[in-house]
Every structure is written in structure tokens, then in C-alpha cells.
Amino acid sequence: MNVLSLFDGISCGMIALERANIKVDNYYSSEIEKSAIEISNKNYPEIIRMGDITKINTEVLKTLPKIDLILAGSPCQGFSRNGDMLNFEHKQSKLFFDFIRILNWIRENNNPNVKFLLENVEMKKDWKDIITSYTEVEPLDINSKLVSAQNRPRVYWTNIINASIPKAKNINLCDILDLEKEYDLIDYQGIKIDSSFSEKEKKLISVVNEEVRISQATKQGYIVAENGDGINLSFPTSKTRRGRVVKKKSNTLDKQCNVCVHYDGILRKLSLTELERLQTLPDGYTVGVSDIKRKAAIGNGWTVDVITHLLKGLS
């Protein structure tokens, strides 16, 4: 199988193809983020690099063999509720149209039966409908929590006939914790917390009658974090932030990966290994770049086991 992966990131698609037992003859990658490419090259040096998607013109496309599968996770900043909500006017999110341009060229000039898989964030129905009209397939709404310990709602458009929503594996956050690692902790109101928490983050935490309470913008003003719950202390000064506690799962990872866990009397940030596990990446997959770049790469990536499930529809 010849695969063209656009916005390839750290090549989560390649991991998924391996897990789905799909033989890859050539894997062509379009990616411009240097640290993502470095991580990908370390794990898959055989990947063929194509550079910036906007530079993949007709002459470049003519050099490709028959492409069997196109993978794409076009940038989501214009659609995300945490972004600027510019939808297709966003300079990155409008790159979706480069995906459509390449998909249409492949269909018309290379392989009319090419399969594709496109991923993006949850978004307004009007924006989702536009993508649906261009791809001509109905989307699948899949939350990564079905196959991982991360609450991560995403939308997938694919013409893989047998693609479906996976069954729940019932994986909880406590199931993926790295309990062998030593963490730098301090005493705080009768519990131990991560020493790296800022003073503003600490103000979101209170312990009352042995309850760990996390402040959030609700009538009650807090939500109780129980053993094994995921906690998000991002935007500690926000007056409108909700959903800071996710029961038995992690919050959705972003580029900062500022997510925490309350477990066994400890409230701490997740380790890089645990962050990789939330995306169902192999342990140590992102080793080789700085911690900040690792977090960005993980947060920008796919939940591999969701992609694996969808690609199994090819067999």
C-alpha cells in the first residue's frame, strides 16, 4: 500500500497502519514542524518527505506512484472552541482546501478509488457541514475515551466502507499511570501536590473535610476531584472556565498538555510517558526533543488506537 499523509505530525498514521497489520510499501509525509519531523524520523527513517503541503503542486503529484490511502489531520485552530473561531478564514485551518485539492487530483489522475481519512476537532454544525459537502461522506463523531484514558471528542470523515465507532475498552486514567516514577511533591492542605504548580494554580485547589475541591465557574463554585479523576488547571485566572475535573479520564490534551491527576492522596501533573499513553503512543515514542516540544507533538497528534480501528476497515 502507498500512503500519502498530509499534516503528518509525528506519523501517528504509520503506527496505526502497523497495528492494523496493513503492509506499507511507501509512506509519503507532508509536514513542516521540525520537532515533529525529528520524532518521526527517529522512529521511521524510511518515510519519504514531501515538505510543505502548499508546495505539493501538480508536477510533484505526477511523481507519485498509485496512492491507495490519504491520511490528513488538517490544523484545527480555526475551529476549536479554545482557538480564535475563524473557521476557514484561519491561515492554518484553511489548509483544509489543500487537502481537498490533492484528494481531487489523486482521484482524477492517479487512483479514482483512493481511500481517505480526515480528522478534526468538534466544531459548529455549519462548519462541519461544509467539510462534509467537500468530502462527500458523513462524519463519524468518536471520543478517544472509548479506547484510551483521555476524553477527546473528534470528528472523522472517511470513505473506508467498514469504518465504524469503536467499542469501549473501559480504560481509566488510573490504568495508565506510571507509578514507578518519583515525582517532586510538596505538602498542601493535608495532601501532596506537584511542586511545579504556580501560586495561581494552587488557588484553584482546596481541601475541605478531606474533599479535594477544584474551583470552577459553576453555581457551587467547585467540583470535587475523587481518586483517579483528571484535572485541568489551565487558565487559572479564568472566570468562566468549566469542566476542570473529568471523572476517571484525562482532560483533552492540547499543545501545553497541562493536565493533572488526583490519585492516592496526590495531585500532580502527568508525566511525558503518561501523556504518550493517553494518545496510545508507544512509551518513549517522542523522546529526543525538549519536553516542551514533546508535549506539543503529543497534544497535536492523533489517538493512535482510534485511527487503528478505522483503518482496520480496509482489510
Rosetta silent file (secondary structure, phi, psi, omega in degrees, C-alpha in Angstrom):
SEQUENCE: MNVLSLFDGISCGMIALERANIKVDNYYSSEIEKSAIEISNKNYPEIIRMGDITKINTEVLKTLPKIDLILAGSPCQGFSRNGDMLNFEHKQSKLFFDFIRILNWIRENNNPNVKFLLENVEMKKDWKDIITSYTEVEPLDINSKLVSAQNRPRVYWTNIINASIPKAKNINLCDILDLEKEYDLIDYQGIKIDSSFSEKEKKLISVVNEEVRISQATKQGYIVAENGDGINLSFPTSKTRRGRVVKKKSNTLDKQCNVCVHYDGILRKLSLTELERLQTLPDGYTVGVSDIKRKAAIGNGWTVDVITHLLKGLS
SCORE:     score description
SCORE:     0.000 S_00000001
   1 L     0.000  135.086  174.270    0.000    0.000    0.000 S_00000001
   2 E  -101.685  126.068 -173.888    1.178    3.516   -0.870 S_00000001
   3 E  -119.418  135.501  173.646    0.132    6.113    1.696 S_00000001
   4 E  -114.954  113.890 -177.979    0.141    9.906    1.461 S_00000001
   5 E  -109.018  112.292 -179.413   -0.084   11.514    4.904 S_00000001
   6 E   -96.787  141.422 -172.637   -0.812   15.247    4.893 S_00000001
   7 L    55.788   51.329 -166.075   -0.188   17.281    8.066 S_00000001
   8 L   -69.031  -25.109 -179.660    1.612   14.127    9.170 S_00000001
   9 L    59.623 -126.468 -178.668    2.912   15.393   12.532 S_00000001
  10 L   -97.581   21.031  174.658    4.749   12.599   14.332 S_00000001
  11 L    64.243   43.516  173.617    3.398    9.937   11.939 S_00000001
  12 H   -59.796  -30.290  178.329    0.688    8.515   14.178 S_00000001
  13 H   -61.131  -36.593  179.765   -0.810    7.156   10.946 S_00000001
  14 H   -66.922  -41.299  177.558    2.231    4.937   10.436 S_00000001
  15 H   -61.796  -44.103 -178.044    1.877    3.463   13.927 S_00000001
  16 H   -63.522  -40.165  177.902   -1.819    2.837   13.285 S_00000001
  17 H   -62.484  -41.360  177.016   -1.132    1.089    9.980 S_00000001
  18 H   -62.015  -45.261 -178.820    1.352   -1.208   11.709 S_00000001
  19 H   -66.256  -29.012  178.664   -1.147   -2.007   14.482 S_00000001
  20 L   -83.993    1.980  179.525   -3.825   -2.717   11.863 S_00000001
  21 L    59.263   41.069  177.069   -1.398   -5.157   10.179 S_00000001
  22 L  -104.440  120.150 -178.364   -1.519   -3.228    6.900 S_00000001
  23 L   -71.499  128.092  179.336    1.653   -3.546    4.842 S_00000001
  24 L  -108.244  121.253  176.464    3.035   -0.172    3.759 S_00000001
  25 L   -83.473  -46.876  178.056    5.195   -0.051    0.636 S_00000001
  26 E  -141.334  135.121  178.279    5.750    3.712    0.646 S_00000001
  27 E  -121.537  109.299 -179.352    4.694    6.316    3.198 S_00000001
  28 E   -97.423  129.650 -173.988    4.846    9.896    1.895 S_00000001
  29 E  -120.598  130.462  170.438    4.704   12.591    4.556 S_00000001
  30 E  -109.933  115.517 -178.260    3.888   16.289    4.298 S_00000001
  31 L  -159.764  144.754 -179.511    4.933   18.121    7.476 S_00000001
  32 L  -120.445  -12.817 -179.402    6.818   21.338    8.274 S_00000001
  33 L   -73.640  116.815 -171.541    7.168   21.272   12.087 S_00000001
  34 H   -61.262  -43.836 -177.419   10.846   20.481   12.689 S_00000001
  35 H   -68.717  -34.950  176.391   10.484   18.764   16.059 S_00000001
  36 H   -64.058  -42.935  178.339    7.608   16.603   14.792 S_00000001
  37 H   -63.234  -39.550  179.496    9.735   15.554   11.813 S_00000001
  38 H   -62.012  -43.544  178.157   12.639   14.782   14.141 S_00000001
  39 H   -64.113  -45.681 -179.734   10.458   12.497   16.264 S_00000001
  40 H   -61.850  -45.816 -179.194    9.010   10.818   13.176 S_00000001
  41 H   -61.902  -36.008  179.558   12.424   10.305   11.555 S_00000001
  42 H   -62.408  -39.081 -176.402   13.775    8.698   14.727 S_00000001
  43 H   -89.294  -30.948 -177.089   11.005    6.105   14.658 S_00000001
  44 L  -138.931   74.908 -177.795   10.510    5.729   10.896 S_00000001
  45 L   -64.518  -14.976 -177.761   13.603    6.813    8.940 S_00000001
  46 L   -80.943   -8.996 -178.907   12.167    5.211    5.798 S_00000001
  47 L   -61.382  139.960 -179.221    9.375    7.812    5.487 S_00000001
  48 E   -96.009  119.897 -174.289    9.564    9.872    2.281 S_00000001
  49 E   -86.866  134.561  179.841    9.414   13.605    2.990 S_00000001
  50 L  -119.650   -2.994  174.236    7.376   15.949    0.772 S_00000001
  51 L    74.698 -149.100 -174.390    7.585   19.160    2.783 S_00000001
  52 L   -65.864  128.689 -179.088    5.014   21.953    2.832 S_00000001
  53 H   -60.555  -31.834 -178.921    1.562   20.923    1.595 S_00000001
  54 H   -70.149  -15.411  179.590    1.150   24.238   -0.219 S_00000001
  55 H   -96.623   -2.045  179.093    4.200   23.357   -2.341 S_00000001
  56 L   -84.006   87.630 -176.134    2.819   19.974   -3.425 S_00000001
  57 L   -96.069 -173.181 -177.469    1.725   21.045   -6.889 S_00000001
  58 H   -58.395  -42.268 -178.815    0.745   19.107   -9.992 S_00000001
  59 H   -62.580  -38.631  177.771    4.344   18.479  -11.017 S_00000001
  60 H   -68.177  -44.535 -178.659    5.120   16.986   -7.605 S_00000001
  61 H   -62.030  -32.198  179.868    1.957   14.876   -7.598 S_00000001
  62 L   -65.296  -20.163 -178.780    2.846   13.444  -11.003 S_00000001
  63 L   -82.647   -9.950 -175.802    5.954   11.854   -9.481 S_00000001
  64 L   -79.863  148.286  169.555    3.924    9.720   -7.050 S_00000001
  65 L   -73.370 -177.027  176.357    3.061    6.075   -7.619 S_00000001
  66 L   -59.609  122.105 -179.766   -0.548    4.960   -7.325 S_00000001
  67 L   -93.240  125.144 -178.167   -1.760    6.263   -3.935 S_00000001
  68 L   -93.504  -27.595 -174.106   -4.050    3.875   -2.067 S_00000001
  69 E  -147.424  132.561  173.121   -4.716    5.911    1.085 S_00000001
  70 E  -113.530  125.695  175.557   -4.626    9.593    2.023 S_00000001
  71 E  -109.633  142.687  179.614   -4.450   10.498    5.718 S_00000001
  72 E  -156.922  133.626  171.643   -4.983   14.047    6.941 S_00000001
  73 L  -126.533   75.850 -172.726   -5.467   15.854   10.221 S_00000001
  74 L   -61.102  147.474 -175.605   -5.752   19.413    8.951 S_00000001
  75 L   -52.342  141.406 -170.165   -4.969   22.152   11.514 S_00000001
  76 L  -107.967   -0.229 -170.167   -7.856   22.825   13.881 S_00000001
  77 L   -56.284  -32.924 -178.519   -7.071   26.251   15.365 S_00000001
  78 L   -76.636  -15.123 -176.915   -9.825   28.000   13.396 S_00000001
  79 L  -107.453  -24.985 -173.492  -12.489   25.527   14.526 S_00000001
  80 L   -65.891  143.281  175.013  -11.535   24.753   18.120 S_00000001
  81 L   -65.593  -21.134  177.085  -13.515   26.292   20.974 S_00000001
  82 L   -90.615   -2.900 -179.676  -10.123   27.055   22.507 S_00000001
  83 L   -97.441 -154.906 -176.154   -8.962   28.774   19.318 S_00000001
  84 L   -98.326    2.902  172.763   -9.993   32.002   17.627 S_00000001
  85 L    59.280   33.088  178.818  -13.086   30.566   15.892 S_00000001
  86 L   -87.161    0.718 -176.947  -12.148   31.998   12.475 S_00000001
  87 H    43.283 -126.212 -172.694  -13.112   28.705   10.816 S_00000001
  88 H   -73.887   -5.400  176.339  -11.949   28.556    7.174 S_00000001
  89 H   -84.501  -13.692  178.709  -10.533   32.097    7.332 S_00000001
  90 L   -66.449  137.476 -173.594   -7.823   30.979    9.738 S_00000001
  91 L   -62.007  -25.238  178.400   -4.458   30.851    7.956 S_00000001
  92 L   -94.172  -42.933 -176.481   -3.879   27.267    9.122 S_00000001
  93 H   -68.026  -24.091  177.617   -7.374   25.819    9.092 S_00000001
  94 H   -72.390   -7.422  173.519   -7.928   26.947    5.505 S_00000001
  95 H   -63.930  -12.245  172.894   -5.204   24.437    4.591 S_00000001
  96 H   -51.612  -35.841 -176.867   -8.148   22.017    4.533 S_00000001
  97 H   -71.399  -22.538  172.169   -8.623   23.157    0.941 S_00000001
  98 H   -70.644  -36.992  173.654   -5.127   21.932    0.077 S_00000001
  99 H   -59.192  -47.506 -179.811   -6.206   18.527    1.313 S_00000001
 100 H   -62.687  -41.938  179.049   -9.274   18.725   -0.974 S_00000001
 101 H   -58.307  -46.632 -177.997   -7.127   19.927   -3.890 S_00000001
 102 H   -70.774  -42.361  177.838   -4.750   16.976   -3.539 S_00000001
 103 H   -57.547  -46.789 -178.746   -7.540   14.455   -2.892 S_00000001
 104 H   -65.157  -38.239  179.763   -9.356   15.563   -6.056 S_00000001
 105 H   -65.653  -43.978  179.247   -6.182   15.443   -8.153 S_00000001
 106 H   -59.687  -44.173 -179.862   -5.398   11.915   -6.944 S_00000001
 107 H   -61.372  -39.740 -173.442   -8.949   10.827   -7.764 S_00000001
 108 H   -85.270  -25.164 -170.705   -8.850   12.335  -11.250 S_00000001
 109 H  -126.259  -11.799 -171.375   -5.274   11.495  -12.256 S_00000001
 110 L  -125.938  -54.014 -178.409   -3.857    8.777  -10.037 S_00000001
 111 L  -155.311  103.010 -178.524   -6.428    6.485   -8.412 S_00000001
 112 L   -63.911  -16.691 -177.754  -10.210    7.059   -8.664 S_00000001
 113 L  -105.591   18.324 -178.308  -10.715    4.566   -5.829 S_00000001
 114 L   -58.920  138.722  175.078   -8.302    6.130   -3.362 S_00000001
 115 E   -92.790  152.323  178.552   -9.372    5.857    0.291 S_00000001
 116 E  -143.069  156.730  175.608   -9.039    8.792    2.667 S_00000001
 117 E  -141.331  119.189  179.958   -9.330    9.595    6.360 S_00000001
 118 E  -118.351  133.823  179.663   -9.644   13.187    7.598 S_00000001
 119 E  -121.043  145.139  171.855   -9.697   14.164   11.286 S_00000001
 120 E  -157.016  177.393 -177.845  -10.592   17.411   13.023 S_00000001
 121 E   -77.686  167.530  167.410  -11.970   18.786   16.288 S_00000001
 122 L   -59.753  142.068 -176.890  -15.591   19.112   17.324 S_00000001
 123 L  -151.894  175.404  176.770  -16.951   22.248   15.667 S_00000001
 124 L   -60.803  146.704 -176.291  -20.081   24.172   14.822 S_00000001
 125 H   -58.571  -38.487 -179.070  -22.536   22.230   12.672 S_00000001
 126 H   -60.401  -41.280 -179.212  -22.312   24.769    9.830 S_00000001
 127 H   -70.870  -40.770  177.929  -18.541   24.285    9.586 S_00000001
 128 H   -60.676  -40.816 -179.131  -18.854   20.516    9.851 S_00000001
 129 H   -63.946  -33.798  177.948  -21.426   20.561    7.041 S_00000001
 130 H   -64.932  -46.161  178.459  -19.013   22.439    4.776 S_00000001
 131 H   -62.354  -41.362  178.398  -16.337   19.787    5.262 S_00000001
 132 H   -60.836  -39.599 -179.021  -18.954   17.083    4.690 S_00000001
 133 H   -66.514  -34.835  179.958  -20.022   18.715    1.425 S_00000001
 134 H   -76.925  -38.379 -177.782  -16.441   18.758    0.126 S_00000001
 135 H   -83.523  -22.011  178.385  -15.563   15.220    1.225 S_00000001
 136 L    64.211   28.987  173.141  -18.970   13.824    0.230 S_00000001
 137 L  -137.301  148.788  177.657  -19.079   11.461    3.211 S_00000001
 138 L   -77.349  139.604 -177.073  -20.933   11.685    6.504 S_00000001
 139 L   -78.290  157.680  171.165  -18.646   12.184    9.518 S_00000001
 140 E  -108.244  125.621  174.648  -18.158    9.870   12.470 S_00000001
 141 E   -91.359  114.916 -176.737  -18.101   11.506   15.908 S_00000001
 142 E  -129.879  128.359  174.563  -15.683    9.485   18.026 S_00000001
 143 E   -97.352  127.975 -179.125  -14.424   10.262   21.508 S_00000001
 144 H   -57.817  -18.563 -178.797  -10.979    8.855   22.245 S_00000001
 145 H   -62.497  -16.129  177.788  -12.230    7.882   25.710 S_00000001
 146 H   -67.340  -31.088 -175.375  -13.672    4.752   24.085 S_00000001
 147 L  -123.811    6.069 -176.969  -10.180    3.329   23.510 S_00000001
 148 L  -148.986 -176.336  178.237   -7.997    5.355   25.868 S_00000001
 149 L   -97.264   15.989 -176.500   -7.947    7.186   29.196 S_00000001
 150 E  -114.688  130.145  171.682   -8.390   10.581   27.519 S_00000001
 151 L   -79.604  106.783 -173.635  -11.624   12.478   26.954 S_00000001
 152 L  -146.287   85.166  177.985  -11.002   13.715   23.389 S_00000001
 153 E   -71.581  129.989  179.532  -14.034   14.243   21.123 S_00000001
 154 E  -140.821  163.319  179.995  -13.060   14.349   17.449 S_00000001
 155 E  -118.236  135.910 -177.089  -14.727   14.162   14.041 S_00000001
 156 E  -127.152  129.055  173.731  -13.606   11.784   11.279 S_00000001
 157 E  -110.999  125.208 -179.428  -14.540   11.841    7.604 S_00000001
 158 E  -152.989  148.704  173.673  -13.647    8.701    5.663 S_00000001
 159 L  -102.554   14.951  172.433  -14.734    6.673    2.641 S_00000001
 160 L   -70.126  113.952 -167.995  -13.432    3.449    4.189 S_00000001
 161 L   -57.638  -41.566 -174.539  -16.613    1.421    3.829 S_00000001
 162 L   -92.565   12.355  179.086  -16.294   -0.625    7.002 S_00000001
 163 L   -65.672  140.200 -176.324  -15.204    2.258    9.255 S_00000001
 164 L  -151.772  170.737  176.016  -17.203    2.377   12.481 S_00000001
 165 L   -78.833  129.447 -177.741  -17.248    3.729   16.008 S_00000001
 166 L   -70.396  156.142  174.391  -15.108    1.509   18.278 S_00000001
 167 L   -77.997  151.825 -178.553  -16.495   -0.292   21.294 S_00000001
 168 L   -68.737  132.252  176.008  -15.500    0.996   24.712 S_00000001
 169 L   -93.371   -7.718  178.142  -12.413   -0.628   26.212 S_00000001
 170 L    57.725   48.786  176.372  -13.153    0.892   29.638 S_00000001
 171 L   -94.338  123.064  179.407   -9.644    2.240   30.161 S_00000001
 172 L  -102.726  163.829 -177.675   -9.430    4.653   33.090 S_00000001
 173 H   -59.198  -38.881 -178.683   -6.787    7.220   33.916 S_00000001
 174 H   -66.302  -18.643 -179.451   -5.502    5.195   36.858 S_00000001
 175 H   -73.995  -20.271 -174.669   -4.860    2.292   34.448 S_00000001
 176 H  -111.967    7.630 -176.650   -2.136    4.178   32.557 S_00000001
 177 L   -71.046  143.807  177.056   -0.331    5.897   35.440 S_00000001
 178 L   -92.648   91.347 -174.944    3.423    5.485   35.778 S_00000001
 179 L   -84.383   -6.265  178.298    3.631    4.548   39.445 S_00000001
 180 L   -81.293  -24.992 -175.464    7.318    3.607   39.235 S_00000001
 181 L   -76.080  143.875  174.616    8.403    7.194   38.615 S_00000001
 182 L   -92.286  135.727 -177.125    9.298    9.500   41.507 S_00000001
 183 L  -116.284  147.959 -179.283    7.564   12.874   41.469 S_00000001
 184 L   -85.121  106.158 -172.420    8.612   16.130   43.122 S_00000001
 185 E  -120.638  156.245  174.388    5.814   16.777   45.625 S_00000001
 186 E  -132.824  158.014  176.698    5.083   19.195   48.451 S_00000001
 187 E   -77.640  138.060 -179.500    2.558   19.159   51.312 S_00000001
 188 E  -152.586  110.669  175.855   -0.510   21.320   50.744 S_00000001
 189 L    52.531   34.753  175.284   -3.586   21.434   52.984 S_00000001
 190 L    93.452   -2.604  173.571   -3.142   17.807   54.019 S_00000001
 191 E  -124.194  172.331  175.289   -2.438   16.318   50.595 S_00000001
 192 E  -103.775  135.672  179.869    0.649   16.173   48.411 S_00000001
 193 E  -129.493  164.834 -179.951    0.724   18.247   45.250 S_00000001
 194 E   -64.178  128.841 -177.693    3.114   18.835   42.376 S_00000001
 195 L   -67.550  -15.758 -178.064    5.858   21.262   43.384 S_00000001
 196 L   -85.707   -4.455  178.063    5.695   22.863   39.921 S_00000001
 197 L   -61.234  136.223  176.213    2.174   24.224   40.441 S_00000001
 198 L   -76.045  166.240  178.112    2.127   28.015   40.269 S_00000001
 199 H   -61.289  -36.343  179.235    0.600   30.077   43.059 S_00000001
 200 H   -68.011  -37.529  177.288   -2.386   30.809   40.799 S_00000001
 201 H   -66.549  -40.428  179.274   -2.865   27.094   40.130 S_00000001
 202 H   -60.188  -33.249 -178.650   -2.694   26.350   43.841 S_00000001
 203 L   -66.475  -17.094  177.346   -5.528   28.819   44.458 S_00000001
 204 L   -81.646  -10.288 -174.152   -7.812   26.566   42.420 S_00000001
 205 E  -109.569  131.144  172.036   -7.218   23.719   44.899 S_00000001
 206 E  -143.201  149.337  178.767   -8.722   23.453   48.355 S_00000001
 207 E  -119.004  115.649 -177.704   -9.155   20.550   50.757 S_00000001
 208 E  -126.955  120.928 -178.533  -12.276   20.683   52.938 S_00000001
 209 L    50.658   43.236  178.439  -13.253   17.771   55.195 S_00000001
 210 L    69.931    4.486  173.461  -10.841   15.591   53.183 S_00000001
 211 E   -86.976  131.574  173.735  -12.574   16.572   49.926 S_00000001
 212 E   -90.182  112.456 -176.608  -10.268   17.835   47.175 S_00000001
 213 E  -107.367  132.696  178.772  -12.164   20.717   45.624 S_00000001
 214 E  -113.480  120.993 -177.926  -11.230   22.325   42.322 S_00000001
 215 E   -64.499  139.419  172.656  -12.610   25.798   41.685 S_00000001
 216 L  -157.038  168.115 -171.893  -14.628   26.313   38.524 S_00000001
 217 L   -84.120   71.351  174.521  -17.299   28.657   37.157 S_00000001
 218 L  -128.611  171.336 -179.526  -20.438   26.925   38.406 S_00000001
 219 L   -58.930  -41.067  179.245  -23.113   27.901   40.924 S_00000001
 220 L   -70.848  -30.185  176.537  -21.458   25.738   43.551 S_00000001
 221 L    92.079   -5.093  179.157  -18.087   27.221   42.650 S_00000001
 222 E  -159.899  167.238  171.107  -16.136   23.971   42.720 S_00000001
 223 E  -134.381  141.873 -177.256  -16.222   20.307   41.788 S_00000001
 224 E   -81.442  128.227  175.264  -14.863   17.501   43.938 S_00000001
 225 E   -95.028  118.722 -179.774  -11.935   15.566   42.480 S_00000001
 226 L   -99.500  172.400 -177.556  -12.050   11.939   43.550 S_00000001
 227 L   -58.257  124.568  178.866   -9.387    9.254   43.348 S_00000001
 228 L    92.689    1.293  179.319   -8.479    8.629   39.687 S_00000001
 229 E   -83.218  149.307  173.495  -10.038   11.802   38.272 S_00000001
 230 E   -89.991  146.630 -175.982   -8.313   14.007   35.715 S_00000001
 231 E  -134.058  140.431  177.489   -7.879   17.701   36.478 S_00000001
 232 E  -119.404  116.558  179.189   -7.159   20.722   34.292 S_00000001
 233 L  -105.445   15.603  177.751   -5.596   23.766   35.968 S_00000001
 234 L   -65.051  154.375  179.557   -5.035   25.690   32.733 S_00000001
 235 L    51.813   58.312 -173.954   -6.181   29.323   32.645 S_00000001
 236 L   -64.429  -19.222 -179.458   -6.193   29.606   36.452 S_00000001
 237 L   -96.732    2.207 -178.829   -7.474   33.206   36.401 S_00000001
 238 L   -65.278  137.835  177.839  -10.421   32.464   34.093 S_00000001
 239 L   -94.970   -3.869 -175.412  -13.827   33.461   35.490 S_00000001
 240 L  -122.366    1.738 -173.763  -15.758   31.251   33.064 S_00000001
 241 L   -68.787  130.008  175.359  -13.778   28.016   33.000 S_00000001
 242 L  -124.628  176.594  174.885  -15.805   24.830   33.492 S_00000001
 243 L    63.838   33.497 -178.827  -15.096   21.137   33.173 S_00000001
 244 L   -74.117  -18.206 -179.891  -11.878   21.260   35.149 S_00000001
 245 E  -119.799  128.375  175.745  -12.491   17.755   36.507 S_00000001
 246 E  -115.894  125.297 -175.688  -13.127   14.714   34.311 S_00000001
 247 L   -69.819  117.812  173.490  -14.294   11.578   36.070 S_00000001
 248 L    65.333    3.506  179.625  -11.836    8.683   35.697 S_00000001
 249 L  -131.817  166.581  172.663  -10.375   10.161   32.496 S_00000001
 250 E   -86.353  153.204  168.574   -7.897   12.854   31.496 S_00000001
 251 L   -65.078  164.491  177.465   -8.974   16.148   30.018 S_00000001
 252 L   -61.989  131.585  177.092   -8.311   16.645   26.311 S_00000001
 253 L   -76.252  139.857  170.129   -4.623   17.175   25.600 S_00000001
 254 L  -123.232 -165.172 -176.364   -3.547   20.346   23.813 S_00000001
 255 L   -64.568  -27.755 -179.451   -0.093   21.676   22.926 S_00000001
 256 L   -83.912  -26.321 -178.509    0.632   22.554   26.561 S_00000001
 257 L    51.762   40.645 -178.078   -0.559   19.194   27.961 S_00000001
 258 L   -87.450   66.520 -178.063   -1.181   20.905   31.291 S_00000001
 259 E  -118.162  152.352 -172.889   -3.280   18.066   32.703 S_00000001
 260 E  -132.168  171.476  175.896   -3.171   16.502   36.151 S_00000001
 261 E  -136.494  144.699  171.104   -4.404   13.518   38.100 S_00000001
 262 E  -107.054  112.868 -175.146   -5.679   13.077   41.640 S_00000001
 263 E  -149.889  127.357  174.240   -4.548    9.642   42.784 S_00000001
 264 L    55.227   45.449  177.120   -3.752    8.065   46.138 S_00000001
 265 L    76.204   13.062 -178.461   -3.720   11.361   48.035 S_00000001
 266 E  -125.398  137.424  174.160   -1.536   13.082   45.423 S_00000001
 267 E  -120.042  112.265 -173.833   -2.466   15.791   42.922 S_00000001
 268 E  -144.978  165.527  173.991    0.203   16.108   40.231 S_00000001
 269 E   -76.365  152.664  179.304    0.854   16.775   36.575 S_00000001
 270 L   -76.563  144.749  177.876    1.056   13.821   34.237 S_00000001
 271 L   -75.631  167.934  179.317    4.470   12.625   33.129 S_00000001
 272 H   -64.547  -36.483  176.195    5.514   12.556   29.486 S_00000001
 273 H   -62.466  -43.039  178.961    5.168    8.772   29.449 S_00000001
 274 H   -65.529  -37.771  176.765    1.617    9.090   30.756 S_00000001
 275 H   -62.508  -42.455  176.388    0.842   11.747   28.138 S_00000001
 276 H   -60.330  -41.760 -179.610    2.054    9.362   25.432 S_00000001
 277 H   -64.855  -33.366  177.282   -0.169    6.639   26.859 S_00000001
 278 H   -61.908  -32.464  177.027   -3.184    8.963   26.708 S_00000001
 279 L   -92.628    9.037 -177.081   -2.655    9.161   22.944 S_00000001
 280 L    53.238   35.704  171.398   -1.975    5.390   22.883 S_00000001
 281 L   -83.078  157.040  172.593    1.532    6.070   21.600 S_00000001
 282 L   -64.350  144.426  175.911    4.357    3.662   22.448 S_00000001
 283 L   -55.928  132.052  176.833    6.230    4.610   25.630 S_00000001
 284 L    80.847    4.951 -176.050    9.177    6.835   24.745 S_00000001
 285 L   -59.147  -34.926 -175.063    8.000    7.476   21.183 S_00000001
 286 L   -96.004    5.324  179.192    8.591   11.244   21.460 S_00000001
 287 L   -61.508  140.599  176.544   11.975   11.053   23.244 S_00000001
 288 L   127.042  -13.833  174.941   14.712   13.063   21.521 S_00000001
 289 L  -125.155  175.944 -177.895   13.412   16.636   21.637 S_00000001
 290 L   -64.417  159.756 -179.941   12.802   19.025   24.533 S_00000001
 291 H   -59.304  -39.968  179.719    9.957   18.357   26.978 S_00000001
 292 H   -62.219  -42.897 -179.813    8.041   21.394   25.673 S_00000001
 293 H   -71.401  -33.534  175.365    8.309   20.132   22.104 S_00000001
 294 H   -61.922  -45.979 -179.872    7.359   16.621   23.170 S_00000001
 295 H   -61.151  -43.537  179.387    4.196   17.946   24.803 S_00000001
 296 H   -61.995  -42.085 -179.061    3.288   19.965   21.701 S_00000001
 297 H   -65.410  -41.450  179.205    3.848   16.929   19.477 S_00000001
 298 H   -66.269  -48.121 -178.399    1.741   14.693   21.704 S_00000001
 299 H   -63.292  -32.570  179.552   -1.076   17.222   22.038 S_00000001
 300 H   -81.722   -9.968 -173.039   -1.158   17.834   18.279 S_00000001
 301 L   -81.680 -176.505  175.526   -1.170   14.118   17.499 S_00000001
 302 L   -97.329  155.310  165.913   -3.866   11.531   16.960 S_00000001
 303 L   -77.658  106.134 -167.929   -5.123    8.944   19.397 S_00000001
 304 H   -56.905  -40.170 -174.671   -3.467    6.081   17.566 S_00000001
 305 H   -71.779  -21.631  170.686   -5.906    3.358   18.557 S_00000001
 306 H   -67.599  -47.251 -179.992   -8.865    5.309   17.133 S_00000001
 307 H   -63.258  -40.983  177.974   -7.056    5.527   13.778 S_00000001
 308 H   -57.458  -46.142 -179.877   -6.096    1.848   14.018 S_00000001
 309 H   -60.430  -44.202 -179.245   -9.734    0.876   14.474 S_00000001
 310 H   -66.228  -39.706 -177.969  -10.823    2.934   11.462 S_00000001
 311 H   -71.872  -22.517  176.791   -8.051    1.600    9.232 S_00000001
 312 H   -62.365  -18.522  175.987   -8.961   -1.983   10.070 S_00000001
 313 H   -67.678  -12.097  177.887  -11.965   -1.353    7.838 S_00000001
 314 H   -76.757  -22.952 -173.836   -9.552   -1.567    4.881 S_00000001
 315 L   -92.366    0.000    0.000   -8.916   -5.264    5.462 S_00000001
